[in-house]
């Protein structure tokens, strides 16, 4: 009668069969009488055998009981009663046959059915082997989930035999990598709420393995489901996070996975999320990391993740504090709606440090207000500095791995967290162990960041140079960075230029002429334009640096082009004895004395030390007459000085030089004459008046020279050097 009722036209209707099964199955599951269970299983077996005779079935795609039926029949195959076991085995055989006929490739159907027939009414182990095969190849993801759910429900049964049978079946199914599974959230929820009721050892191990395997393949769903449950119910029902952490390899895999979610911009371009639409946000990943870090049994594994997690969490804090946002997808919003992104990430960072044995550091940072600075938008980088300094002061074991991780990140020119990374790095470099591993490759990576157009980045790099000079190993690497530092002198940002000059002053106190002569010579050429800067701070810094360079020069090192540059800046030093900044004037006098000593000008050295500008210029011209035209060129350069006293002294000295020239030389200095003509229109009346007077004197001298010119064209004075 049931066979007739299941028919729809000329084909069995699988929806009608499903209705019948929903009525018959409870008789097999709930009854404690063997004959009732046997009769129910026999009825199912005969119905399935009848359906096997039809190649086409109605509504097979809507038949939703394949997984549930397979798992129930599989459990009954292991029943201690032989009659029940045989009936279940037969029914399972016919279910397999239906799946083969409806879901396998036609050309393989006959072969598969022949292999299946060999196990008809076989031992339960053979039935389970077939069940494992069909679980992976012929069930949909949702049907596989039904198999797992039914089997886990059997594990919570009070009958020890059911628990044992369910454990064996699941162990067989999960022996190899599980295929795609549906209804993952439902499985996780069931484990969450029933874990405490599973007491049998084998069953508990099996359930733990299910959670472990699902967390490997469906990490997003597992984590999101756990948070949904915890946020909606009382915590402490069970400890699924401890289960996730109970497998060392699984723990490492999940941590790696969460680390990728914490740093989405660093994920490989060809690496896709495990399941589209479930990719967890960095904030959810942070919560998951925090939960896993609290599992004490995995402290050793955390050590290997410290550097990467430390940076990832710190970068997250920087993002939340400085950019003020956490991007969370709509379907995850309810999971994090009660979570403050900044405080939760800070707590995760604290837990990480405590898990790695740095609990004292956490307390020390708290005492110094470091955690408060870290979450303050205006003082955030001060907090980062304090955090890193705590690691350096205590010479933490992770300093070198942390340094290595930062350098790897900075290899990417688009690294979004480079400022935080550079602040950390500046502090870490003060650790001797870290300084010892700095090599040329590392230094070149840092040098590339000097190309950044971001002033804050360049300033950090300049400050880092001050750390370089504190360690012998890193001082040798300065040669790589020196060209980039000099280039910063030409920045359009005044603050960067001032910071560069300040850092150069610091560097000079540690550099020797023996190892840095090329850089020091190049530096003298770089400084020249700053001698006429309007900014007193820049001008003073430039003269201080030049004075420090000169102090390192000895007679034996006075070779071209250094000697040429020293002579080329000689007039500038004399003229700036008139500088409005008295500190500049003092530096210039000291530099002039050292210049005279290096050049062997013993007479001029006393003049430089004691006389005023006018006497010094006269004495200089008197002793070095052959350099008069060179001195004139230097005067012309100072005509553009923003300081009136310097311009006035330059015009006066130019006039003195011009009075020493003969007619031929006077005709050969058109450029100087043009510049002097321009000075007649100087904004300062004393300068313009002095220029006019100079021209009167020069005109009178020219007339005198013309009158005294000898008749012979062969009597000429030796030409002076223009240099």
C-alpha positions as CSV (number, residue, x, y, z in Angstrom):
1,X,0.0,0.0,0.0
2,X,2.8,2.4,0.8
3,X,4.4,1.6,-2.5
4,X,1.2,2.6,-4.3
5,X,0.8,5.7,-2.2
6,X,4.3,6.9,-2.9
7,X,3.7,6.9,-6.7
8,X,2.8,10.1,-8.6
9,X,1.6,9.2,-12.1
10,X,4.3,6.7,-13.3
11,X,7.2,7.8,-11.0
12,X,7.8,7.7,-7.3
13,X,7.3,11.1,-5.6
14,X,10.2,11.8,-3.3
15,X,8.3,14.5,-1.4
16,X,5.6,11.9,-0.5
17,X,8.4,9.5,0.5
18,X,9.8,12.2,2.8
19,X,6.5,12.6,4.5
20,X,6.3,8.8,5.1
21,X,9.8,8.7,6.5
22,X,9.1,11.6,8.9
23,X,6.3,9.3,10.3
24,X,8.2,6.0,10.2
25,X,11.6,7.1,11.5
26,X,10.5,8.0,15.0
27,X,9.3,4.4,15.4
28,X,12.9,3.2,14.9
29,X,14.4,6.0,17.0
30,X,12.1,6.3,19.9
31,X,10.8,2.8,20.4
32,X,12.7,0.5,22.8
33,X,11.1,-2.6,21.4
34,X,13.2,-4.6,18.9
35,X,10.3,-5.8,16.8
36,X,9.0,-2.3,16.3
37,X,12.4,-1.0,15.3
38,X,12.9,-4.0,13.0
39,X,9.5,-3.5,11.4
40,X,10.1,0.3,10.8
41,X,13.5,-0.3,9.3
42,X,12.1,-3.1,7.1
43,X,9.4,-0.8,5.9
44,X,12.0,1.8,5.0
45,X,14.1,-0.8,3.3
46,X,11.2,-2.1,1.1
47,X,10.2,1.4,0.1
48,X,13.7,2.3,-0.9
49,X,14.1,-1.1,-2.8
50,X,10.9,-0.3,-4.7
51,X,12.1,3.2,-5.7
52,X,15.4,1.7,-7.0
53,X,13.4,0.1,-9.9
54,X,12.6,3.5,-11.4
55,X,15.3,5.5,-13.3
56,X,13.4,8.8,-12.9
57,X,12.0,10.2,-9.7
58,X,9.7,13.1,-9.1
59,X,11.1,16.0,-6.9
60,X,14.4,14.3,-6.2
61,X,16.1,17.7,-6.0
62,X,13.7,18.6,-3.1
63,X,14.3,15.4,-1.2
64,X,16.0,16.8,2.0
65,X,16.4,13.6,4.1
66,X,19.3,11.8,2.3
67,X,21.8,12.9,5.0
68,X,19.6,12.4,7.9
69,X,18.4,9.0,6.7
70,X,22.0,7.9,5.9
71,X,23.3,8.8,9.3
72,X,20.3,7.1,11.1
73,X,20.7,3.9,9.1
74,X,24.5,4.0,9.6
75,X,24.0,4.1,13.3
76,X,21.6,1.2,13.2
77,X,24.0,-0.9,11.2
78,X,26.2,-1.0,14.4
79,X,23.3,-2.1,16.6
80,X,24.0,-5.1,18.8
81,X,20.8,-6.7,17.6
82,X,21.5,-8.6,14.4
83,X,18.0,-8.2,13.0
84,X,18.1,-4.5,13.4
85,X,21.6,-4.3,11.9
86,X,20.6,-6.4,8.9
87,X,17.5,-4.4,8.1
88,X,19.4,-1.1,8.5
89,X,22.2,-2.4,6.3
90,X,19.7,-3.4,3.6
91,X,18.0,0.0,3.8
92,X,21.3,1.8,3.6
93,X,22.3,-0.3,0.6
94,X,19.1,0.8,-1.3
95,X,19.6,4.4,-0.3
96,X,23.1,4.2,-1.8
97,X,21.7,2.7,-4.9
98,X,19.2,5.5,-5.3
99,X,21.9,8.1,-4.9
100,X,24.1,6.4,-7.5
101,X,21.2,6.1,-10.0
102,X,20.2,9.8,-9.6
103,X,23.6,11.6,-8.9
104,X,26.4,9.6,-10.6
105,X,27.6,9.8,-14.2
106,X,25.7,7.4,-16.3
107,X,28.8,5.6,-17.7
108,X,30.1,4.9,-14.2
109,X,26.7,3.8,-12.7
110,X,27.0,0.1,-13.5
111,X,30.5,-0.3,-12.1
112,X,29.6,1.5,-8.9
113,X,26.5,-0.6,-8.4
114,X,28.5,-3.8,-8.9
115,X,31.0,-2.7,-6.2
116,X,28.2,-1.7,-3.9
117,X,26.5,-5.1,-4.3
118,X,29.6,-6.9,-2.9
119,X,28.8,-5.3,0.5
120,X,25.1,-6.2,0.6
121,X,24.3,-7.5,4.1
122,X,27.9,-7.2,4.9
123,X,29.5,-6.3,8.2
124,X,28.9,-2.9,9.7
125,X,32.4,-1.9,8.9
126,X,31.8,-2.4,5.2
127,X,28.6,-0.3,5.4
128,X,30.5,2.5,7.2
129,X,33.2,2.4,4.5
130,X,30.5,2.8,1.8
131,X,28.9,5.5,3.9
132,X,32.2,7.4,4.1
133,X,32.5,7.2,0.3
134,X,28.9,8.4,-0.3
135,X,29.3,11.1,2.3
136,X,32.0,12.7,0.3
137,X,30.8,12.1,-3.3
138,X,27.0,11.9,-3.4
139,X,25.7,14.2,-0.6
140,X,25.1,17.9,-0.9
141,X,26.9,20.2,1.7
142,X,23.6,20.5,3.6
143,X,23.0,16.7,3.6
144,X,26.6,16.2,5.0
145,X,25.8,18.7,7.8
146,X,22.6,16.6,8.6
147,X,24.8,13.5,8.9
148,X,27.1,15.2,11.4
149,X,24.2,16.7,13.3
150,X,22.3,13.4,13.7
151,X,25.5,11.6,14.7
152,X,26.4,14.3,17.3
153,X,22.8,14.1,18.7
154,X,23.4,10.4,19.2
155,X,26.5,11.2,21.2
156,X,24.4,13.0,23.8
157,X,22.2,10.0,24.2
158,X,22.3,8.3,27.5
159,X,22.7,4.9,25.9
160,X,26.5,4.2,25.9
161,X,26.1,2.0,22.8
162,X,24.6,4.9,20.8
163,X,27.5,7.1,21.9
164,X,30.1,4.5,20.9
165,X,28.4,3.8,17.5
166,X,28.2,7.6,16.7
167,X,31.8,8.1,17.7
168,X,32.9,5.3,15.4
169,X,30.8,6.6,12.5
170,X,32.1,10.1,12.8
171,X,35.6,9.0,13.2
172,X,35.3,7.0,10.0
173,X,33.8,10.0,8.2
174,X,36.4,12.5,9.4
175,X,39.3,10.2,8.9
176,X,40.4,12.2,5.9
177,X,39.9,15.9,5.0
178,X,36.2,16.7,5.1
179,X,34.5,17.9,1.9
180,X,32.3,21.0,1.8
181,X,29.9,21.2,4.7
182,X,26.7,23.3,5.0
183,X,24.9,24.5,8.1
184,X,28.2,25.2,9.8
185,X,26.7,27.7,12.3
186,X,24.1,25.1,13.3
187,X,26.8,22.6,14.0
188,X,28.9,25.1,16.0
189,X,25.8,26.1,18.0
190,X,25.0,22.4,18.8
191,X,28.6,21.8,19.9
192,X,28.6,25.0,22.0
193,X,25.4,24.1,23.9
194,X,26.0,20.3,24.3
195,X,29.7,20.1,24.9
196,X,29.2,19.8,28.6
197,X,26.8,17.0,28.3
198,X,29.2,14.8,26.3
199,X,31.2,12.9,28.9
200,X,32.4,9.8,27.1
201,X,36.1,10.2,26.2
202,X,36.0,9.0,22.6
203,X,32.9,11.0,21.8
204,X,34.5,14.1,23.3
205,X,37.6,13.7,21.2
206,X,35.5,13.2,18.1
207,X,33.5,16.4,18.7
208,X,36.7,18.3,19.4
209,X,38.0,17.1,16.1
210,X,34.8,18.2,14.3
211,X,35.3,21.7,15.7
212,X,39.0,21.6,14.7
213,X,38.3,20.5,11.1
214,X,35.5,23.1,10.7
215,X,37.7,25.8,12.1
216,X,40.3,24.9,9.5
217,X,38.0,25.0,6.5
218,X,35.4,27.5,7.8
219,X,37.3,29.7,10.1
220,X,35.1,32.8,9.4
221,X,31.8,31.0,10.1
222,X,33.2,29.3,13.2
223,X,34.5,32.5,14.8
224,X,31.4,34.6,13.8
225,X,29.1,31.9,15.2
226,X,30.9,31.8,18.5
227,X,30.7,35.5,18.9
228,X,27.0,35.6,18.0
229,X,26.3,33.0,20.6
230,X,28.4,34.7,23.3
231,X,26.9,38.1,22.6
232,X,23.4,36.7,22.8
233,X,23.7,34.4,25.8
234,X,25.5,34.0,29.1
235,X,29.2,33.4,28.7
236,X,30.7,30.3,30.2
237,X,28.3,27.7,29.0
238,X,31.3,26.0,27.5
239,X,34.8,26.9,26.4
240,X,34.9,26.5,22.6
241,X,38.0,28.8,22.4
242,X,39.9,26.3,24.5
243,X,38.9,23.6,22.1
244,X,40.1,25.6,19.1
245,X,43.4,26.1,20.9
246,X,43.7,22.5,22.0
247,X,45.3,21.4,18.7
248,X,48.8,23.1,18.4
249,X,48.8,23.0,14.6
250,X,45.2,24.1,14.5
251,X,46.0,27.0,16.9
252,X,48.8,28.1,14.7
253,X,46.7,27.9,11.6
254,X,43.9,30.0,13.1
255,X,46.3,32.6,14.4
256,X,47.9,32.9,11.0
257,X,44.4,33.3,9.5
258,X,43.4,35.9,12.0
259,X,46.7,37.7,11.5
260,X,45.9,38.0,7.8
261,X,42.5,39.5,8.7
262,X,44.1,42.0,11.0
263,X,46.3,43.2,8.1
264,X,44.0,43.0,5.1
265,X,46.2,45.3,3.0
266,X,49.1,42.9,3.4
267,X,47.2,39.9,2.1
268,X,48.4,38.4,-1.1
269,X,46.5,39.6,-4.1
270,X,45.7,36.1,-5.3
271,X,44.6,35.0,-1.8
272,X,40.9,35.0,-1.5
273,X,38.7,34.6,1.5
274,X,37.5,31.1,2.3
275,X,33.9,31.9,1.6
276,X,32.7,35.0,0.0
277,X,30.5,37.2,2.2
278,X,31.8,35.8,5.5
279,X,35.3,37.3,5.6
280,X,35.7,38.7,9.1
281,X,36.6,42.3,9.8
282,X,39.9,43.3,11.5
283,X,37.9,44.2,14.6
284,X,36.2,40.7,14.8
285,X,39.7,39.2,14.2
286,X,41.0,41.2,17.1
287,X,38.3,39.9,19.4
288,X,39.1,36.3,18.3
289,X,42.8,36.8,18.9
290,X,42.1,38.2,22.4
291,X,40.0,35.1,23.2
292,X,42.6,32.7,21.9
293,X,45.4,34.5,23.8
294,X,43.6,33.9,27.0
295,X,44.0,30.1,26.7
296,X,47.0,29.4,28.9
297,X,47.9,26.0,27.3
298,X,49.2,27.7,24.2
299,X,51.7,30.1,25.7
300,X,54.6,28.5,23.8
301,X,52.9,28.9,20.4
302,X,52.2,32.5,21.1
303,X,55.9,33.3,21.4
304,X,56.3,32.6,17.7
305,X,53.5,34.9,16.8
306,X,54.5,37.8,19.1
307,X,56.2,40.0,16.6
308,X,53.5,39.8,13.9
309,X,50.6,40.0,16.3
310,X,52.3,42.9,18.2
311,X,52.6,44.9,15.0
312,X,49.2,44.0,13.7
313,X,47.4,45.0,16.9
314,X,49.5,48.2,17.3
315,X,48.7,49.2,13.7
316,X,45.1,48.5,14.4
317,X,45.2,50.9,17.4
318,X,46.9,53.5,15.2
319,X,44.2,53.2,12.6
320,X,41.4,53.5,15.1
321,X,42.9,56.3,17.1
322,X,44.2,58.4,14.2
323,X,41.6,57.7,11.5
324,X,38.7,57.1,13.9
325,X,36.9,54.3,12.3
326,X,36.4,50.6,12.1
327,X,34.9,49.1,9.0
328,X,32.5,46.3,9.9
329,X,30.2,44.7,7.4
330,X,26.5,44.9,8.0
331,X,26.1,41.2,8.8
332,X,28.8,41.5,11.5
333,X,27.7,44.8,13.0
334,X,25.5,43.2,15.7
335,X,28.5,41.2,16.8
336,X,30.6,44.2,17.5
337,X,28.0,46.8,18.4
338,X,28.8,46.7,22.1
339,X,32.6,46.6,21.5
340,X,34.8,49.7,21.6
341,X,37.3,49.1,18.8
342,X,40.2,51.0,20.6
343,X,39.8,49.6,24.1
344,X,39.3,46.0,22.8
345,X,42.4,46.2,20.7
346,X,44.4,47.7,23.5
347,X,43.3,44.9,25.8
348,X,44.3,42.3,23.1
349,X,47.7,43.9,23.0
350,X,48.1,43.8,26.7
351,X,47.0,40.1,26.8
352,X,49.5,39.3,24.1
353,X,52.4,40.9,26.1
354,X,51.2,39.1,29.3
355,X,51.0,35.8,27.5
356,X,54.6,36.2,26.4
357,X,55.8,37.0,29.9
358,X,55.8,40.7,29.7
359,X,53.3,41.4,32.4
360,X,55.7,43.7,34.2
361,X,56.1,45.8,31.1
362,X,52.3,46.2,30.9
363,X,52.2,47.5,34.4
364,X,55.2,49.7,33.9
365,X,53.6,51.3,30.8
366,X,50.5,51.8,32.8
367,X,52.4,53.6,35.6
368,X,54.0,56.0,33.1
369,X,50.7,56.7,31.4
370,X,51.6,54.9,28.2
371,X,48.3,53.2,27.5
372,X,46.5,56.6,27.9
373,X,48.9,58.2,25.5
374,X,48.4,55.4,23.0
375,X,44.7,56.1,22.7
376,X,45.1,59.9,22.6
377,X,45.0,61.1,19.0
378,X,47.4,64.1,19.7
379,X,49.9,62.0,21.7
380,X,49.5,58.6,20.1
381,X,53.1,58.4,18.8
382,X,54.4,59.3,22.3
383,X,52.5,56.3,23.5
384,X,54.1,54.1,20.7
385,X,57.5,55.5,21.8
386,X,56.9,54.6,25.4
387,X,55.7,51.1,24.5
388,X,58.8,50.4,22.4
389,X,61.1,52.0,25.0
390,X,59.8,49.6,27.5
391,X,60.8,46.7,25.3
392,X,64.3,48.2,24.8
393,X,65.0,49.1,28.4
394,X,64.2,45.6,29.5
395,X,66.2,44.1,26.6
396,X,63.3,41.8,25.6
397,X,63.9,38.7,23.7
398,X,61.5,39.6,20.9
399,X,63.2,42.9,20.0
400,X,65.2,41.4,17.2
401,X,62.2,39.4,15.7
402,X,60.1,42.6,16.0
403,X,62.8,44.6,14.2
404,X,62.9,42.0,11.4
405,X,59.1,42.1,11.0
406,X,59.2,45.9,10.8
407,X,61.9,45.9,8.1
408,X,59.9,43.4,6.1
409,X,56.9,45.6,6.2
410,X,58.9,48.7,5.2
411,X,60.1,46.9,2.1
412,X,56.6,47.8,0.7
413,X,56.8,51.4,-0.4
414,X,53.0,51.6,0.1
415,X,53.1,50.4,3.7
416,X,50.1,52.2,5.3
417,X,51.5,52.0,8.8
418,X,55.0,53.3,8.1
419,X,54.8,56.1,10.6
420,X,54.0,53.8,13.5
421,X,56.6,51.4,12.2
422,X,59.3,54.1,12.1
423,X,58.6,55.3,15.6
424,X,59.0,51.7,16.8
425,X,62.1,51.3,14.8
426,X,63.7,54.4,16.1
427,X,63.5,53.1,19.7
428,X,64.4,49.5,18.8
429,X,67.6,50.6,17.1
430,X,68.9,51.8,20.5
431,X,68.9,48.2,21.6
432,X,72.5,46.8,21.1
433,X,71.2,43.4,20.0
434,X,69.1,45.1,17.3
435,X,71.9,47.5,16.2
436,X,74.2,44.5,15.7
437,X,72.0,43.0,12.9
438,X,71.6,46.3,10.9
439,X,73.2,45.7,7.5
440,X,73.5,47.4,4.2
441,X,70.2,45.9,2.9
442,X,68.3,47.1,6.0
443,X,69.8,50.6,5.7
444,X,68.9,50.9,2.0
445,X,65.3,49.9,2.8
446,X,65.2,52.9,5.3
447,X,67.0,55.1,2.8
448,X,64.2,54.5,0.3
449,X,61.7,56.1,2.7
450,X,63.6,59.5,2.4
451,X,61.8,59.8,-0.9
452,X,58.5,60.2,0.9
453,X,56.8,63.5,0.5
454,X,55.3,63.3,3.9
455,X,57.2,65.7,6.3
456,X,56.5,63.5,9.4
457,X,58.1,60.5,7.8
458,X,61.3,62.4,6.8
459,X,61.6,63.9,10.2
460,X,61.4,60.5,11.8
461,X,64.1,59.2,9.5
462,X,66.3,62.2,10.3
463,X,65.9,61.5,14.0
464,X,66.8,57.9,13.4
465,X,70.2,59.0,12.2
466,X,71.0,60.3,15.7
467,X,70.5,56.7,16.9
468,X,72.8,55.4,14.1
469,X,75.8,57.4,15.4
470,X,75.5,55.7,18.9
471,X,76.5,52.3,17.7
472,X,79.7,51.4,15.9
473,X,78.0,48.9,13.6
474,X,75.5,51.4,12.4
475,X,78.0,54.3,12.0
476,X,79.5,52.4,9.2
477,X,76.1,52.3,7.5
478,X,75.7,56.1,7.5
479,X,77.5,56.3,4.2
480,X,74.4,54.9,2.6
481,X,72.1,57.5,4.2
482,X,74.3,60.5,3.8
483,X,73.3,61.5,0.2
484,X,69.7,61.4,1.3
485,X,70.3,63.6,4.3
486,X,72.1,66.2,2.2
487,X,69.2,66.1,-0.3
488,X,66.8,67.0,2.6
489,X,68.7,70.4,2.8
490,X,66.9,71.3,-0.5
491,X,63.4,70.5,0.8
492,X,60.7,73.0,0.2
493,X,59.6,72.4,3.8
494,X,61.4,74.8,6.1
495,X,60.9,72.5,9.2
496,X,62.6,69.6,7.4
497,X,65.5,71.8,6.4
498,X,65.9,73.0,10.0
499,X,65.7,69.5,11.3
500,X,68.2,68.3,8.7
501,X,70.7,70.9,9.8
502,X,70.1,70.1,13.5
503,X,70.8,66.4,12.8
504,X,73.9,67.2,10.7
505,X,75.3,69.0,13.7
506,X,74.8,65.9,15.8
507,X,76.3,63.7,13.2
508,X,79.4,65.8,12.9
509,X,80.3,65.3,16.5
510,X,80.7,61.6,15.8
511,X,82.2,61.6,12.3
512,X,85.9,61.5,11.6
513,X,87.7,63.0,8.7
514,X,89.4,59.6,8.1
515,X,86.2,57.8,7.4
516,X,83.9,60.6,6.2
517,X,86.1,63.0,4.2
518,X,84.0,62.7,1.0
519,X,80.8,63.5,2.9
520,X,82.3,66.4,4.8
521,X,83.6,68.0,1.6
522,X,80.3,67.6,-0.1
523,X,78.7,69.1,3.0
524,X,80.7,72.3,2.6
525,X,79.3,72.8,-0.9
526,X,75.8,72.1,0.4
527,X,76.0,74.7,3.1
528,X,77.1,77.7,1.0
529,X,73.5,78.8,0.0
530,X,72.4,78.9,3.7
531,X,75.0,81.6,4.6
532,X,72.6,84.2,3.2
533,X,69.4,82.7,4.6
534,X,66.8,85.2,6.0
535,X,66.0,82.8,8.8
536,X,68.5,83.3,11.6
537,X,68.0,79.8,12.8
538,X,69.0,78.3,9.4
539,X,71.8,80.7,9.0
540,X,73.3,80.1,12.4
541,X,72.9,76.3,12.0
542,X,74.7,76.5,8.6
543,X,77.6,78.5,10.0
544,X,77.9,76.2,13.1
545,X,78.1,73.1,10.9
546,X,80.7,74.8,8.6
547,X,82.7,75.7,11.7
548,X,82.6,72.1,12.9
549,X,83.7,70.8,9.5
550,X,86.6,73.3,9.4
551,X,87.6,72.2,12.9
552,X,88.2,68.7,11.5
553,X,90.4,69.9,8.7
554,X,94.2,69.5,9.0
555,X,96.9,70.7,6.7
556,X,97.6,67.3,5.3
557,X,93.9,66.9,4.3
558,X,93.8,70.3,2.5
559,X,93.5,69.1,-1.1
560,X,91.3,70.0,-4.0
561,X,88.3,70.5,-4.0
562,X,88.3,71.2,-0.3
563,X,91.0,73.9,-0.5
564,X,89.1,75.6,-3.3
565,X,85.8,75.6,-1.3
566,X,87.5,77.0,1.8
567,X,89.0,79.8,-0.2
568,X,85.7,80.3,-2.0
569,X,83.9,80.9,1.3
570,X,86.6,83.0,2.8
571,X,85.0,86.4,1.9
572,X,81.7,85.2,3.2
573,X,83.2,84.5,6.6
574,X,84.8,87.9,6.8
575,X,81.6,89.8,5.6
576,X,79.5,87.9,8.1
577,X,81.5,89.4,10.9
578,X,78.9,92.1,10.3
579,X,76.0,89.6,10.7
580,X,73.1,90.9,12.7
581,X,73.3,87.7,14.8
582,X,76.2,88.1,17.1
583,X,76.5,84.3,17.5
584,X,77.1,84.0,13.7
585,X,79.8,86.7,13.9
586,X,81.6,84.8,16.7
587,X,81.5,81.5,14.7
588,X,82.9,83.3,11.6
589,X,85.8,84.8,13.5
590,X,86.7,81.4,15.0
591,X,86.4,79.8,11.5
592,X,88.6,82.5,10.0
593,X,91.3,81.8,12.6
594,X,91.2,78.1,11.8
595,X,91.2,78.7,8.1
596,X,94.3,80.9,8.5
597,X,96.0,78.2,10.5
598,X,95.2,75.5,8.0
599,X,96.3,77.6,5.0
600,X,99.5,78.7,6.8
601,X,98.6,82.4,7.0
602,X,100.4,83.2,10.2
603,X,100.2,87.0,9.8
604,X,96.5,87.0,8.8
605,X,95.6,84.7,11.7
606,X,96.4,87.5,14.2
607,X,94.5,90.0,12.1
608,X,91.5,87.6,11.9
609,X,91.5,87.2,15.6
610,X,91.7,90.9,16.6
611,X,90.8,93.3,13.8
612,X,87.5,94.6,12.5
613,X,86.0,93.8,9.1
614,X,87.6,96.7,7.3
615,X,91.1,96.0,8.5
616,X,90.7,92.3,7.8
617,X,89.6,92.9,4.2
618,X,92.5,95.3,3.6
619,X,95.0,92.8,5.1
620,X,93.5,90.0,3.1
621,X,93.7,91.9,-0.2
622,X,97.2,93.1,0.6
623,X,98.5,89.6,1.3
624,X,96.6,87.7,-1.4
625,X,96.6,90.2,-4.2
626,X,96.8,87.5,-6.9
627,X,93.3,86.3,-5.7
628,X,91.7,89.8,-6.1
629,X,89.4,88.8,-9.0
630,X,88.3,85.7,-7.1
631,X,87.5,87.8,-4.0
632,X,85.6,90.1,-6.3
633,X,83.4,87.3,-7.5
634,X,82.6,86.3,-3.9
635,X,81.7,89.9,-3.1
636,X,79.2,90.0,-6.0
637,X,77.5,86.9,-4.6
638,X,77.0,88.7,-1.3
639,X,75.3,91.7,-3.1
640,X,72.1,89.7,-2.8
641,X,72.4,89.2,1.0
642,X,69.2,90.1,2.9
643,X,71.3,91.9,5.5
644,X,72.3,95.5,5.0
645,X,75.6,95.4,6.9
646,X,76.7,92.4,4.8
647,X,75.8,94.1,1.5
648,X,77.5,97.3,2.6
649,X,80.7,95.5,3.5
650,X,80.6,93.6,0.2
651,X,80.2,96.8,-1.9
652,X,83.0,98.4,0.1
653,X,85.4,95.5,-0.5
654,X,84.4,95.3,-4.2
655,X,85.4,98.9,-4.5
656,X,88.7,98.2,-2.8
657,X,89.4,95.4,-5.2
658,X,88.5,97.4,-8.2
659,X,90.9,100.1,-7.3
660,X,93.8,97.6,-7.5
661,X,93.0,96.6,-11.1
662,X,94.7,97.9,-14.2
663,X,92.8,99.1,-17.3
664,X,92.8,95.7,-19.0
665,X,91.5,94.0,-15.9
666,X,88.8,96.7,-15.4
667,X,87.6,96.1,-18.9
668,X,87.3,92.4,-18.3
669,X,84.8,92.5,-15.4
670,X,81.5,93.4,-17.0
671,X,79.5,91.1,-14.8
672,X,80.9,92.7,-11.6
673,X,80.2,96.2,-13.0
674,X,76.6,95.3,-13.9
675,X,76.1,93.9,-10.4
676,X,77.6,97.1,-8.9
677,X,75.3,99.3,-11.1
678,X,72.4,97.4,-9.7
679,X,73.5,98.1,-6.1
680,X,73.0,101.8,-6.9
681,X,69.3,101.1,-6.6
682,X,69.6,99.2,-3.3
683,X,66.7,99.6,-0.9
684,X,69.1,100.8,1.8
685,X,70.3,104.4,1.2
686,X,73.7,103.8,2.9
687,X,74.4,100.9,0.4
688,X,73.2,102.8,-2.6
689,X,75.2,105.9,-1.6
690,X,78.4,103.9,-1.0
691,X,77.9,102.3,-4.4
692,X,77.6,105.7,-6.1
693,X,80.7,106.9,-4.3
694,X,82.6,103.8,-5.4
695,X,81.7,104.5,-9.0
696,X,83.0,108.1,-8.7
697,X,86.3,106.8,-7.3
698,X,86.6,104.2,-10.0
699,X,85.9,106.7,-12.8
700,X,88.6,109.0,-11.4
701,X,91.0,106.1,-11.1
702,X,90.3,105.0,-14.7
703,X,91.1,108.5,-16.0
704,X,94.3,108.5,-14.0
705,X,95.3,105.1,-15.4
706,X,94.6,106.3,-19.0
707,X,96.8,109.3,-18.5
708,X,99.6,107.2,-17.1
709,X,99.3,104.5,-19.7
710,X,102.7,103.8,-21.3
711,X,103.0,104.1,-25.1
712,X,104.3,100.6,-25.7
713,X,101.6,97.9,-26.0
714,X,104.0,95.3,-24.8
715,X,104.4,96.5,-21.3
716,X,101.7,94.7,-19.5
717,X,101.3,93.5,-15.9
718,X,101.0,89.8,-15.3
719,X,97.4,88.7,-15.5
720,X,95.7,87.7,-12.2
721,X,94.2,84.4,-11.6
722,X,90.3,84.2,-11.8
723,X,90.2,80.7,-10.2
